[in-house]
Amino acid sequence: MKTLKFAALVAAGLMAAAPALADLVVPNLSYRTGPYGANGTQYADGFNDYFTLLNERDGGIGGEKIQVPECETAYNTEKGVECYESTKSSGALVYNPLSTGITYQLIPKVSVDKIPLYTPGYGRTSAKNGKVFEWVFNAPANYWDGASIAIKYLLDQNGGDLNGKKIALVYHNSAYGKEPIRTLQELAKKHGFSLTEIPVEAPGQEQKSQWLQIRRDKPDFVLMWGWGVMNQVAIQEAANIRFPMENFIGIWWAGSEIDVTPAGAGANGYKSVTFNGVGMDYPIYDDLKTHVIDPGKASQGGPHVGSAVYSRGMYAAVVIAEAIRKAQELAGTSAITPTQLRDGFEQLDITPDRLAELGLPDFGPEIKMTCDNHGGSGMARMQQWDAEAKKWNLITEFTEPDQEVLAPLILEDSEAYAKEAGITPRDC
């Protein structure tokens, strides 16, 4: 039986790119170079290390070793597509490119190739609608969830009333940065605040004019959709004009240690949305130390273990691994196909009890996906930077987004995409 399986893998061309024992292939479309390399490296390390843990501690998933071949995209859309095309024939089960631009280009490709695309906390928000986006999953939360939760937090901090308040959105002028604009515009109508949209050209090293505008306009709150060096510059500029840090909130991609540490004490009190836990006070880190770090098997030697972005990359690997387990259970075989993995994602339910079993109690919200809901509950929470202790502190519980606003927007956007792409929505 194993011989036949081995022969089938050779015939499929897997042996050209993978060791003989690697039966489950999960490519890591990473970026360790370019202006976003410092962030991408941490995510890639966390992603790699969790699969290494499963291989070393458990012998893989369901008795099958996991191979995680890396392909450098430099956060460049064209290179990301090239990485996808060069690795998909290796037996790739799923892709997680950590780039909204790359995701937009891969959505039609994975739909034809029938390979799942997992984009947690990034990508196309309306991919939550599984009736239209059969092969794309974006749980536990998407950008519109993040925008809604930031506004709900501000409502809580202001007695439930934002009427007449001024909010500025500082955003990376790309598909990523533009994602929350429509949602924030609708939330502004609902809650009576004014919204000023302030784009920053990539990579974001020059923001003098944007922060002069903020100093002039005096918004009550600033939201930020940034990535890489843009975040560091924005936080420093905010400190320079003495903008109150407690009124400055970033999305989860603007909530890492390397975003705040360059500003020193000036970053104290800065906040961001997050959908994963912070720090290393989780049992899983004991297992990582025993099976991955101490034996010298950590990605790059483990310099970023426990950072916010490392933890998020690890979390993405956790969800993929759990979807693989579910797919194996449903299919009755350990050597699953991408189509079977799609089924695993659609029936995935990572409960709080299961998270605790995995060594990650209260690390993230429950992730429950279905045929029509590929985005889960959308719950997230707030974290705040303590500059003196040099750590993030969780300051709220997991919060539900405003589905009264978001659900119609997701339906409208996904149906427009279906019409444009000639897709007949599935009957779930």
VOZA-274209 format. One record per residue: x, y, z of N, C-alpha, C, O in turn. Coordinates in steps of 0.05 Angstrom, whole numbers, plus 32768, in hexadecimal, padded with zeros to 4 digits. Atoms other than C-alpha are relative to their C-alpha. Layout:
XYZXYZXYZXYZ
...
END
This chain:
80117FE88000800080008000801180198000800D802C7FF1
7FEE7FE87FFF803780318013801080027FE6801680187FDE
7FF180008019805E801C7FD47FF0800D7FEA7FFA801D7FDA
80117FF580148023802C7FA87FFC801E80047FFC802E7FF0
80037FE37FFA801A806F7FCB8019800F7FF8801780257FED
7FE67FF380078064807F7FC2800280037FE2800B80187FD8
7FFE7FFF801E8060806E7F787FEE80167FF57FF580247FE2
80137FEB80098023809B7F70800B801B80048008802D7FF4
7FF47FE67FFB804880D47F90801680077FEC8019801D7FE3
7FEB7FFC8014808380CA7F627FF480087FE57FFD801A7FD7
800C7FFA801A805580C97F267FF4801C7FFF7FF380287FEA
800B7FE57FFF8036810A7F3D801680167FFF800F802D7FFE
7FEA7FED8001807B812B7F3D8007800B801B8017801E801C
7FFA7FF57FE6807D81377F87801D7FFC80088028800D8016
7FE580067FF780C181177F90801580147FF6802B80158001
7FED7FEC800A80E2814E7F68800380168014801780258014
7FFF7FE97FED80D2817E7FA07FFE7FF9801D8001800B802E
800580077FE480C781567FDF800E7FE7800880137FD57FF7
7FF580197FF680E68121800B7FEC7FEA7FFE7FD47FEF7FFC
80128017800580C980DB80047FEA7FFE80157FD47FF4800F
801480047FEB80A580DE80477FEC801780017FD980168011
80127FE97FFF8082812080397FE77FFB7FEF7FE97FFE7FD7
80188006800F803B810E80267FEC801680007FDA80177FEE
80127FE97FFF8017814E8039801180197FFA802380208009
7FF07FE980098032818B80147FF0801A80057FDB801E7FF9
800C7FE67FFA802181D1802F801580157FFA8025801C800C
7FEC7FEC8007804A8205800A7FFE801980117FE880218019
7FFF7FE77FF180608243802F800980167FED802180197FE8
7FFA7FE98012805C827F80008009801780137FF88027801B
7FF57FEE7FEC808982A9802C800D80197FF4801380197FDC
7FEE7FEA800980AD82EC802780128007801780098011802C
7FEB7FFA7FEC80ED82F5804D801280177FF6802480208004
7FF07FEA800C8109832C801F7FED80187FFB7FD480157FFB
80107FE9800780F28372800D7FF6801080187FFD8008802F
80097FEE7FEA80D083A980367FEE7FF380157FEA7FFE802A
8013800E7FEE80A083778056800C7FE6800B7FFF7FD78018
7FF380197FF880D38340806380027FFC801E80007FE58027
7FFD80037FE380DB834E80AE7FE67FF5800B7FE77FE5801E
801A800A7FF68090834080B87FFC7FE47FF47FF47FD18003
80068019800D808A8308808580117FE9800B80087FD2800D
7FEE80147FF580C682E380A37FF57FF4801A7FF67FDC801E
800B800A7FE780A582DE80E77FE87FED7FFC7FE67FD98009
801780108007806582C380CA80087FE57FF57FFE7FD07FFC
7FF78019800D80898290809F800D7FED801480097FD58013
7FF480107FEC80B1827880DB7FEB7FF280117FEE7FDA8017
8015800C7FF08073826C81057FF17FEA7FF07FEA7FD67FFC
800D801480128052824880CA80107FE77FFE80067FD18001
7FEE80178002808E821B80C080027FF0801A80007FD78019
7FFB800D7FE78099820C81097FEA7FEF800A7FEE7FDA8017
801680117FF7805481F281177FFF7FE57FF17FFA7FD17FFD
80008019800F805881BF80DF80187FEF800880167FD78008
7FE9800F7FF6809E81AC80F77FF97FF3801B80007FDB801F
8008800C7FE7808081A1813C7FEF7FE77FFB7FF37FD38008
801180178006804B8173811F80107FE87FF6800B7FD17FFD
7FEF8015800A807F814C80F980117FF3801680137FDA8017
7FED800A7FEC80AF814581337FF27FF380187FFB7FDF8023
800E800A7FE8807D813A816C7FEC7FEA7FFA7FEA7FD68008
80168012800680458115814980047FEE7FE87FF37FDD7FE2
7FFC800F8019806380F8810A7FEF800A7FE97FEA7FFC7FD6
80107FF48015803A812880E07FE3800280087FDC80068020
801D7FFF7FFC7FEE812980D97FF47FE77FF57FF77FE17FDD
800C801980097FCA80E780D780157FEC7FF5800E7FDC7FE4
7FEB8011800A800D80C480CC800E80097FE780207FFB7FDD
7FF47FF58019801F80EF80908011801880088008802A8015
7FEF7FE97FFC805B811D80947FF780187FEF7FEB80157FDA
80077FE7800E80528165807F8019800D7FF5802D800F8003
7FEA7FF1800D80808188804E7FF7801C7FFC7FE180217FF2
80077FE48003808181D4804D8015800E7FEF8026801C7FF9
7FEC7FF3801180A981EB80117FFB801E7FFE7FE480277FFB
80027FE3800180B7823680118005800A7FE4801680007FD6
7FFA7FF2801980B382637FD57FFE801E80067FEA80288010
7FFE7FE47FF980C982AC7FDC7FF080117FEC7FF580117FD4
80107FEE8011809682DE7FC28008801D80028001802D7FF0
7FF87FE47FFB80B5831F7FDE7FE7801280017FEA802A7FFD
80197FF17FFE806C83357FE87FF9800D7FE57FED80227FE3
80047FF6801C806A833E7F9C7FEB7FEE7FF37FEE7FD57FF3
80168010800A802A83287F7A80087FEE7FE980017FD67FE8
7FF780118017804C830F7F3A80107FE9800A800D7FD28000
7FF080167FF6807E82E77F617FEF7FEC80107FF57FD48010
801280127FF1804782CB7F8D7FF17FED7FEE7FEF7FD67FF4
800D80118014802282B17F5080147FEC7FF5800D7FD57FF0
7FEB8013800A806382937F3680057FEA801480097FD3800D
7FFC80147FEB806D82707F797FE97FEC80007FEE7FD38003
801780138001802782537F7580027FED7FE87FFF7FD57FEB
7FFE801180188031823A7F2E80167FEC800280147FD67FF8
7FE980127FFF8074821B7F3E7FFE7FEB8016800D7FD78016
800380137FEA805C81F67F7C7FE67FEF7FFF7FE47FDB800D
801A800D7FFE801581E17F6E80017FE37FF67FF07FD27FFF
7FFF801C800A802A81A17F49800F7FEE801480127FD6800E
7FF280117FEC805181897F877FEE7FF080117FF77FE28023
8013800C7FEF8012816F7FA57FF5801380157FEA800B8029
80087FEB7FED800281B17FC87FE27FFD80077FD17FFA7FF6
801B80037FF57FC481AC7FF47FF2801A80047FDA801C8002
800C7FE67FF97FB981F58006801580167FFF802D80108002
7FEE7FE980017FD8823A7FFF7FF8801680147FE0801B8018
80037FEA7FED7FE082738032801580157FF9802A80158005
7FEB7FEE800B800482AC800D800680198010801A8026800A
7FFB7FE97FEF800082E280438003801A7FEF8015802A7FF4
80007FE980117FF18317800F7FE580037FF37FDC7FF17FE5
801A7FFB800D7FAF83367FF9800380027FE27FF27FF77FD3
7FFC7FFE801D7FCB83477FB580047FE57FF37FF77FDF7FDE
7FFC801B800B7FE383007FA87FE67FF080027FDF7FE17FF0
801A800E7FFC7FA182E57FC47FED80067FEA7FE07FF47FDE
80137FF880157F78830D7F9280077FF27FE57FF57FEA7FD6
7FF8800D80197FA182EF7F597FFD7FE280017FF87FD57FEC
8002801D7FFE7F9D82A87F747FE47FF680027FDF7FDF7FFC
801C800A7FFD7F5282A57F817FF67FF37FE77FEC7FDD7FE8
800A800E80187F4082967F3880117FE77FF980067FD47FEE
7FEF801780067F7B82677F327FF97FE780117FF77FD18006
800680167FEF7F6B823C7F6E7FE47FF57FFA7FDF7FDD7FFF
801A800980067F2382397F5880007FED7FE87FF07FDB7FE6
7FFC801280167F3982197F17800F7FE7800880087FD08000
7FEF80177FF87F6F81ED7F367FF47FF080177FFE7FDA801D
800E800E7FE97F4181DA7F7180147FFA801780177FE48020
7FED80017FEA7F7581E97FA77FF7801580157FF4802C800D
80097FEC7FEC7F5F820B7FE9801480168003802D80128001
7FF07FE87FFA7F7982517FF77FF7800A801B7FE08011801F
80077FF87FE57F7C82638041800D801B80058025801D8005
7FF67FE47FFD7F8282AE804F7FF6800C801A7FE5801D8019
800A7FF77FE77F7882BA80998007801D8006801E80258008
7FFC7FE47FFA7F6E830480A8800B80117FEA801480277FEE
7FF77FF080177F80831B80627FF27FF67FE77FE17FE47FE8
800B800A80197F6D831380197FE5800E7FFA7FE180258003
801A7FF580087F28831F7FFC7FEB7FFA80157FE57FE2801A
801380037FEA7EF6832A80347FE87FF07FF87FDF7FDE8007
8019800D80087EB98313800D80047FE27FF97FF07FD57FF3
7FFC801D80037EDA82CF80047FF47FF080177FF37FD88016
800E800D7FEA7EB682C080457FE77FF17FF57FDF7FDD8001
8017800D800C7E7B82AE801880087FE77FF080117FE97FD9
7FF78019800C7E8A826580097FEF7FF77FE87FF77FE67FD9
8011800780177E5082617FD7800D800A7FE6800A7FFE7FD1
7FF27FF580177E7A828C7FA8801D7FF87FFF80277FF07FEA
7FE380067FFF7EC182807FBF80047FE4800C800B7FE18024
8000801C7FF77EC182347FC4801B7FF8800B801C7FE6801D
7FE5800A7FF97F0D822D7FCC800F801380128027800F8017
7FF27FEB7FF07F1D826A7FF87FF48001801C7FDC8000801F
800980007FE47F1A826C804480108017800F80288019800B
7FF17FEA7FF37F2A82A980707FF98003801E7FFC80188029
800380007FE37F17829680B8801B8003800E802F7FFA8002
80167FFA7FEE7F1E82AA80F07FF3801B7FFC7FDD80208006
800B7FE580027F1482F280DB800B800D7FE6802080067FDC
7FF77FF280187F188321809F8003801D80057FFD8027801C
7FFB7FE37FFC7F28836A80947FE7801080097FE980228019
80187FF27FF97EE0838080997FF87FFA801D7FEE800C802C
800480067FE47ED9835B80DB8012801280118009801D8025
7FED7FEF7FF17F18838080F37FF7801D80027FF980298017
80097FE580007EFC83C380DF7FE8800480137FE780178022
80177FFF7FEF7EBA83B5810180077FFE801E7FFC800C802F
7FF880047FE47EDB839D8141800F8018800B800B801F8023
7FF37FE77FF87F0783DB81447FEB801580077FEE8023801B
80157FEC7FFB7EC98407813F7FEF7FF880187FE880098028
800F80087FE87EA483DD81738010800680198004800E802D
7FF07FFA7FE97EDE83E681A27FFF801E80067FFC8026801D
80027FE37FFC7EDC843281977FE58008800B7FE3801A801B
801A7FFB7FF57E92843181A37FFF7FFA801E7FF58009802E
7FFF80087FE47E9E840C81E5800F801580118007801A8028
7FF07FEC7FF27ED2844081F87FF4801B80027FFD802D8010
800C7FE580027EA4847A81E87FE27FFF80067FD2800D7FFB
801C80017FF77E638466820A7FEC7FF97FEB7FD580007FEC
8012800980157E47844781CB7FF980157FEB7FE780117FDB
80077FE980127E48848981A58019800B7FF2802A80168000
7FEA7FF480107E78849E816D7FF580177FEF800480217FDD
800C7FEB80107E4984D281508011801A8002801680248018
7FF17FE880017E71850E813A801E7FFC8003802D80108000
7FE480057FFD7EB484ED8146800E7FFF7FE480017FF97FD0
7FF1800180197EEB84F0811180147FE9800180247FE78014
7FEE801780017F1084B180FD800F80017FE6800480057FD0
7FEE800180177F4B84AE80CD80097FE37FFB80107FD5800E
7FF5801A80087F5F846F80A7801980047FF18019800F7FDB
7FE67FFF800D7FA9846C809680047FE47FF480067FD18003
8000801A800C7FAF8434806380157FFC7FEB801C800F7FDC
7FEE800880157FE1841080377FF180017FE67FDD7FF47FE2
800E7FFB80197FCE84267FF180027FE87FED80107FE97FD9
80008019800F7FC283E07FD67FE67FF280047FD57FFC8013
8019800F7FFC7F8B83AC7FD27FFC7FFA801D7FE57FFB8027
800280057FE37F9B839B801A7FF68018800F7FE28016801E
80087FE87FF17F9683E180357FE5800B7FFA7FD88017800B
801A7FF680087F5783F1800F7FE97FEF80097FD27FF88009
801580137FF87F3183B580297FEC800B80147FD480078010
80147FF87FEC7F1183D680667FF080197FFA7FDD80208008
800B7FE680057EFC841780457FE17FFF7FFE7FD3800F800B
801D800280047EB68402802E7FF27FFB801B7FDD80078021
800D80077FE67EA683E480738001801880127FEC801E801F
7FFE7FE97FEF7EBF842180987FED80177FF77FE280258008
80137FEC800A7E95844E806B7FE47FFA80097FD5800C8011
801B80087FF77E578426807D7FFD8003801E7FE8800C8028
80017FFD7FE37E68842680C77FFF801E80077FF38025801B
80017FE37FFB7E72847280C37FE3800A7FFD7FDA801A800C
801C7FF880037E2B847980A87FEF7FF780177FDE80068021
8010800C7FEA7E10844C80DF8004800F801A7FF180138029
7FF97FF57FE57E34846D81198005801E8000800B802A8015
7FFE7FE380017E3A84B58101801B800C8003801E80248009
7FE67FF480007E8584BD8100800980077FE47FFF7FFC7FD1
7FF57FF9801B7EAC84DD80C7801A7FEF7FFC80297FEA800F
7FE9801180077EE184B480A38011800E7FEC800880177FD7
7FED7FF580127F1F84D0808380147FEA7FF7801F7FDC8008
7FF08015800B7F4684A18055801B800B7FF8801C801D7FE7
7FE57FF680057F9284AC805380127FEA7FF6801B7FDA8006
7FEF8015800C7FBA84808023801D800580058026801C8007
7FE37FFF7FFE80038470802C800C7FEE7FEA80057FD77FE8
7FF580108016802B845A7FF080157FEC800B80257FF3801D
7FED80157FF7805384197FF8801D80097FFA802280177FE6
800380107FE78080840A801B7FF7801080187FF28005802D
800B7FF07FE9806C844580488015800D8010801080158027
7FEA7FF47FF180AF8462805D7FFC801F80038008802B8014
80047FE37FFF809884AA804F7FE2800680067FD180007FF5
801C7FFA7FF8805984C180747FFD801B800D7FEA8021801B
80017FE57FF48068850980887FE6800E7FF97FD9801A800B
80187FF18008802E852580607FE77FF5800C7FD580038014
8018800C7FF47FFC84F3807A7FFD8008801D7FE6800D8026
80037FFA7FE3800C850280C37FFE801E80057FF48027801A
80067FE37FFE800D854D80B67FE280047FFC7FD680158009
801D7FFF80047FC68543809C7FF17FF8801A7FDE80058021
800D80097FE77FB4851D80DC8003801680157FF0801B8024
7FFC7FEB7FEC7FD3855381077FED80187FFB7FE38025800D
80117FEA80077FAA858780E17FE37FFA80057FD4800A800F
801C80077FFE7F68856180DF7FF77FF8801C7FE07FFA8023
800680087FE47F6D854981287FE97FEB80027FD57FF0800F
801480157FFC7F468508812180007FF6801D80147FF7802B
8002800B7FE57F2D84E98162800F7FE58001801A7FDE8016
7FF4801B80007F4784A4814D800D7FFB7FE4800480067FD0
7FF3800980197F768487811880007FE27FFF80087FD58012
7FFE801C80067F6F844280FB80157FFC7FEB801A800D7FDA
7FEA800480137FA8842380D47FFF7FE47FF47FFD7FD08002
7FFD8019800F7FAA83ED809E801C80017FF3801F80097FDC
7FE47FFF80097FF683E78097800E7FE6800180037FD2800B
7FF080198000802C83B3808D801D80087FFC8023801B7FED
7FE37FFB8003807783B280948008801A800B7FFE8024801F
7FF47FE77FF6809E83F2809B7FEC801680027FF080298012
80157FEC7FFE805F841B80907FF78003801D7FF2801A8026
800A7FFF7FE58048840980D68014800F8013800C80208023
7FEB7FF47FEF808A841D80F78000801F7FFC8002802E800F
7FFE7FE48007808B846080D37FE7800E800B7FE980248017
80197FF37FF78042846F80E37FFF8004801E7FF880198028
80007FFE7FE380498460812D80148015800A800F8024801D
7FEC7FEC7FF98088848B81317FF5801C7FF97FF9802F8009
800B7FE68007806684C4810C7FE9800880137FE78020801A
80157FFA7FED802A84BF813A800C800A801A8002801D8026
7FF37FF87FE8805884C48175800C801C7FFD800B802C8010
7FF47FE58005807B850081557FEC801780037FF3802C800C
80147FEA7FFE803B852881517FEF7FFD80197FDB800C801D
800D80047FE68026850F81967FE27FF87FFD7FD28000800D
801B800B80027FE884EC817D7FFC7FEC8016800D7FDB801B
800480127FE97FC984C681B880007FE37FF77FEF7FDB7FE8
7FFD801C80097FE0847E81AF7FE87FEE80067FE27FDC7FF7
801780107FF97FA4846281D27FE980037FED7FD67FF47FED
80157FFC80157F7A847E819980097FF87FE47FFD7FFF7FD0
7FF4800980197FA5845E81637FFD7FE17FFF80097FD38010
8006801D80017F8D8418814E80087FF57FE47FFF7FFF7FD0
7FF8800D80197FAD83EB81197FF07FE67FFD7FE67FDB8010
800A801B80057F9183AD80F880157FEC8009802B7FF58010
7FED80147FF57FB3836B810B801B80007FF2802F7FF87FFE
7FE67FFF800E7FE9837580D6800F801980078025801E7FFC
7FF17FE97FF67FFC83B580F980017FFE801F7FFF8011802D
7FFF80057FE480038395813D80157FEC800880107FDA8017
7FEA80127FF9804783748142801480108011801380288012
7FEB7FF47FF080828382816F801280137FEF801980287FF8
7FEE7FEF801080AC839D81367FF380197FF68000802B7FEB
800E7FE88007807683D081278004801680158005802E800F
80007FEC7FEA807B83F1816B801B8005800D801F801B8018
7FE77FFC7FF180C083E68187801280177FF6801F80238006
7FEF7FEA800980E48419815A7FF8801B800C8009802D800F
80097FE67FF480BA8451817980058002801E80008016802A
7FFA80007FE480CE843D81BF7FE8800780117FD27FFD800D
80167FF87FEE80A5845E81F67FEA800E7FF27FD3800F7FFB
80147FF1800F8081848681C17FE97FEE7FF77FD37FF87FF1
801480128009805A844881AD7FEE7FF680167FDA7FE78011
800F800B7FE9803F843A81F27FE280077FFE7FDB801E7FFA
801D7FFC80017FF4843081F27FF37FFB7FE57FDB7FFA7FE3
800A8007801B7FEE842181A77FF07FE680017FF77FD48010
801180177FFF7FB883EE81997FFD7FF37FE4800180017FD0
8007800C80197FA783BC81637FEB7FEA80047FE97FDF801A
8012801780007F728389815280117FE77FFD80267FE87FF1
7FF2801980037F88834081577FEC7FE980017FD87FEB800F
801280187FFE7F6882FC814B80107FE9800B80067FD2800B
7FF180167FF37F9F82D4816E800D800A801A80108023801D
7FF47FF97FE67FBE82D381B3801C800B7FFD8028800A7FE8
7FE57FF380007FFF82F681C680117FF3801580077FE88029
7FED800B7FED803D82E081EA80037FE27FFE7FF87FD57FED
7FF9801D80018057829A81FA7FF47FF180187FFD7FDA801E
800C800E7FE9802B828882367FEB7FED7FF77FD47FEE8000
80128015800A800B824E821180107FE6800080287FE57FF9
7FF1801A7FFE801D8204821A800D7FF77FE680217FE97FE6
7FF48008801A802C81FC81CF801D80097FFF802D7FFB7FF1
7FE47FF78002806C822481D980137FEE800F802B7FED8009
7FF080147FF3808581EF820980077FE97FED801E7FE07FEC
7FFC80158014807C81BB81D2801380097FEA80247FFA7FE1
7FEE7FF58015809E81E8819F801C8000800A802F7FFA7FFB
7FE580007FF480D981F081CE800C7FE4800080237FE07FF9
7FF6801C7FFD80DF81A581DA80067FF37FE5801B7FE67FE2
7FFE800F801980D5818C8193800B800F7FE8801480037FD5
7FF87FF1801880E981C58165801880138007802C80127FF9
7FEB7FEC7FFB811381FC818680197FF4800C802F7FF88001
7FE9800C7FF3814181D581B580107FED7FED80287FED7FEE
7FF180128013815281A0817F800C800F7FE8801980027FD8
7FF57FF08016816581D981507FF17FFD7FE57FFD80017FD0
801080038018812C81CE811F7FEE80177FFA7FDF80177FE7
80117FE98005810C821281248007800F7FE7801F80107FDF
7FFB7FF180188104823B80E5801380178006800D80288017
7FEC7FEB7FFC8141826980E0800D8000801B801A80138023
7FF580017FE58156825281257FEF800B80167FF7800B802D
80137FF87FEC8119826E81478003801C800C7FFC801F8023
7FFC7FE57FF4812982B981507FE6800E80067FE680218016
80187FF17FFD80E082CE814D7FEA7FF180107FD37FFA8010
801480117FF380BD829881767FF1801180157FFD801E8026
80117FF27FED808282B6819C7FF8801C7FF97FE880288007
80087FE58008807D82F881777FE47FFF7FF57FD97FEA7FEF
801C7FFE80098038831081617FFD7FF47FE57FEA7FE57FE0
8003800A801B80448300811880087FE37FFD7FFC7FD47FEE
7FF9801D7FFF806782BE81267FE87FF080097FE17FDB7FFD
8017800E7FF5802B82A9814F7FEA7FFF7FEC7FDB7FEB7FEB
8015800180147FFC82BC811780067FED7FE97FF47FDF7FDF
7FF9801480148023829380E57FFC7FE4800A7FF37FD27FFC
8004801A7FF48022825981157FE27FF980017FDA7FE27FFC
801D80047FFE7FD78262811E7FF47FF87FE57FE37FE77FE3
80088008801B7FCD825E80D280067FE27FFB7FF57FD47FF0
7FF8801C80037FF2821C80D37FEE7FEE80117FE77FD78008
801280107FEE7FC78203810D7FE57FFB7FF27FDB7FE57FF1
801A8002800D7F87821180E680027FED7FE87FF07FDC7FE3
7FFC801280177FA281EF80A780037FE380097FF77FD17FFE
7FFC801B7FF67FB981B380CF7FE67FF3800A7FE07FDC8005
801A800B7FF67F7481AC80F07FEE7FFB7FE97FDE7FE77FEA
8010800580187F5381B180AC80097FE67FF37FF97FD77FE9
7FF58019800B7F81817980947FF67FE880107FED7FD48005
800A80167FEF7F6D814E80D07FE27FFA7FFA7FDA7FE37FF7
801C800480057F23815A80C27FFC7FF37FE47FEB7FE27FE1
8002800C801B7F2D814A807880077FE380007FFA7FD37FF3
7FF8801C7FFE7F51810980897FE97FF0800D7FE37FDA8004
8017800D7FF37F1780F780B77FE97FFC7FED7FDD7FE67FEC
8017800180127EE28106808380067FED7FE97FF47FDE7FE0
7FFA801080177F0780E4804A80077FE3800680067FD17FF5
7FF9801B7FF97F1C80A78071801C7FF87FF680227FE07FF3
7FE4800580097F6480AE805880128016800A8009802C800E
7FED7FEC7FF77FA280D18070800C80107FE9801480277FED
7FF47FF380187FBB80E2802A7FEA800F7FF17FE180057FDC
80167FF2800B7F878116801A800780107FE7801F80157FE1
7FFD7FEF80187F7D813F7FDA7FF7801D80077FEB8021801C
80097FE57FFB7F72818A7FD57FE1800380027FD780128013
801D80007FFF7F28817E7FC87FF67FF6801B7FE380018027
8007800A7FE67F23815580078007801380177FF98015802B
7FF97FEB7FED7F47818C802D7FEB801680007FE580218015
80157FEC80027F1381BD80147FE87FF780127FDD80078020
8016800B7FEF7EDE8190803580078002801D7FF68007802E
7FF77FFE7FE57F08819080747FFD801C800B7FF480208022
80047FE47FF87F0881DC80777FE3800680047FDB80138018
801D7FF97FFE7EBD81DF806B7FF27FF380187FDC7FFB801F
800C800D7FE97EAF81B180A6801280048019800F7FF5802C
7FEE7FFC7FEA7EE581CC80D47FF2800E80177FE380218013
800A7FF37FE87ED281DE811B80157FFE801680177FEA8024
7FEB7FFF7FEB7F0C81F281487FF4800D80197FF28026801A
800E7FF67FE87EE981F9818B8014800A8015802C80058012
7FEE7FF87FEB7F06821A81C9800D7FE8800E80257FEA8015
7FF480187FF47F1181D481E680167FF57FEE802A7FEC7FF8
7FEB800A80127F3781BF81A8801880128000802F80088000
7FEA7FEE7FFE7F6281FD81AB80117FFA801A80297FFA8019
7FF280077FE77F7381EB81F480107FE67FFC80267FE48006
7FF2801980057F8581A481DE801980047FF0802D7FF67FF3
7FE97FFA80117FB481C281AB80158010800E802A80178003
7FED7FF07FF17FD781EA81E17FFD801D7FFC800F802D8001
80057FE480067FB7822C81CE7FE58009800C7FD480137FFD
80197FF77FF47F80823B82007FFB801E7FFD800C802E8003
80097FE480047F5A827B81F0801380107FED801480287FEE
7FEE7FF380127F8C828981B97FF1800E7FE97FFA80237FDF
80107FF580167F57829681847FE37FFA80047FDC7FEA8016
801C80067FFE7F0C8295817A7FFA7FE47FF5800B7FD97FE6
80088019800D7EE7825581687FFF80057FE27FF580197FD9
80017FFF801D7EF08248811E7FED7FEA7FF67FF47FD37FF7
80148012800B7EB2822881007FF880097FE47FED801E7FE0
80067FF9801B7EAB822780B57FEB7FED7FF47FE87FD67FFD
80148010800E7E74820D8087800380047FE2801480137FD9
80007FFD801D7E658208803D7FFD801E7FF8800B80287FE6
80057FE580087E4B824F803B800F801580118011802C8009
7FF07FED7FEF7E75826E8074801D7FF7800180237FE48010
7FE4800680007EBF826B8065801180138011802980128011
7FF17FEC7FF07ED182A280967FFC7FFE801E8008800E802D
800380037FE37EBA828A80DA7FF08017800C7FE080247FFE
80107FEC7FF27E9E82B9810E800A801D7FFC7FFB80308000
7FF47FE680047ECD82F380FF8008800E801A800E8026801A
7FFA7FF47FE67EDB82FE8149801E80068003802F7FF87FF9
7FE47FF87FFA7F1A8322815F80008011801A7FEA80158025
7FFE7FF17FE77F33834A819B801580167FFD802280187FE8
7FEE7FEA80017F5E838681AC80197FFA801180177FED8026
7FE880017FF07FA6838881C4800D801C80018008802D7FF1
7FF37FE67FFC7FD083C281DE801D7FFD800880247FEA8016
7FE480017FFC801A83CF81DF8009800D801A80028024801F
7FF47FF67FE8803E83D78221801E80047FFA802D7FF17FFA
7FE57FFA8008807F83FA820E80157FF98015802B7FF0800F
7FED80057FEA809F83F2825280067FE28003801D7FDA8006
7FFD801D7FFE809383A7825680077FF37FE6800F7FDC7FE5
7FFB800A801B809D83A0820B7FF07FE77FF97FFA7FD37FF1
8011801680068061837482027FE4800A7FFA7FDC80208002
801C7FFB8005801A837281E87FEF7FF580167FF57FDF8020
801380097FED7FE1836C82197FE47FFE7FF37FDC80117FE6
801B8002800A7F9C835282067FEE801080127FEF800D802B
80107FEE7FF07F6A8386821D7FE27FFD7FFD7FD2800A800A
801C800780027F27836A82067FFD7FE27FFB80107FD47FF5
8007801B80087F05832781FC7FFA80007FE37FF980157FD6
80088002801C7EF4830C81B77FE5800D7FFC7FD28009800C
80187FF080057EBF833981997FF57FF97FE480047FF57FD1
800C8005801A7E8D832C81617FFE80197FF07FF9802F7FFA
80037FE880127E8D835B81257FE280067FFC7FD17FF68003
801C7FF780067E4E8380810F7FF77FF47FE67FFA7FFF7FD0
8008800E80187E30834E80DF7FE8800E7FF27FE380097FDB
80157FF1800D7DF5837C80D3800A80127FE97FFD80167FD5
7FF37FF080157E2583A780AB800F7FEF7FED800E7FF27FD5
7FEE801080117E55837280927FF37FEC7FEE7FFB7FEA7FD7
800C801580117E28833B80797FF5800A7FE57FFB7FFD7FD1
80097FF6801A7E0583658043801880087FEE801680057FD6
7FE97FF880107E498381802C800E7FE77FF480167FE77FDD
7FF38019800A7E66833A80267FEF7FF47FEA7FFA7FEB7FD6
8012800B80147E2983228000800280107FE6800380057FD0
7FFF7FEF80187E2B835E7FD1801A7FFC7FF0801A7FFA7FD8
7FE78002800E7E7583597FC280057FE47FF4800F7FE27FDE
7FFC801B800B7E76830D7FB97FEE7FFB7FE97FF67FED7FD6
8012800480177E39830E7F8C800A800F7FE7800780067FD1
7FF47FF180177E5A83447F6180177FF17FF4801A7FF17FDC
7FEA8010800A7E9883197F5C7FF67FE87FF080017FE27FDB
800B8018800E7E6F82DC7F487FF680087FE57FFA7FF97FD1
800A7FF7801A7E4D83037F11801680077FED801580007FD6
7FE97FF980107E8E831F7EF880107FE87FF680197FE77FDF
7FF0801880077EB182DB7EF97FF07FEA7FF37FFB7FD57FED
80118015800C7E7682B47EDD7FFC7FE880127FFB7FD18008
800380167FED7E6E828B7F1D7FE37FFE80087FD780128010
801B80057FF57E2C826B7F3080047FF8801D800F7FE28022
7FFD80077FE47E2A826C7F7C7FF67FE480077FE17FDC7FFD
8008801B7FF87E2682277F9C7FE7800280117FE28016801F
801680037FEE7DE782107FBF800A7FF18018800D7FD88017
7FF6800D7FE87E00820280057FEA7FF480117FF07FE98026
END
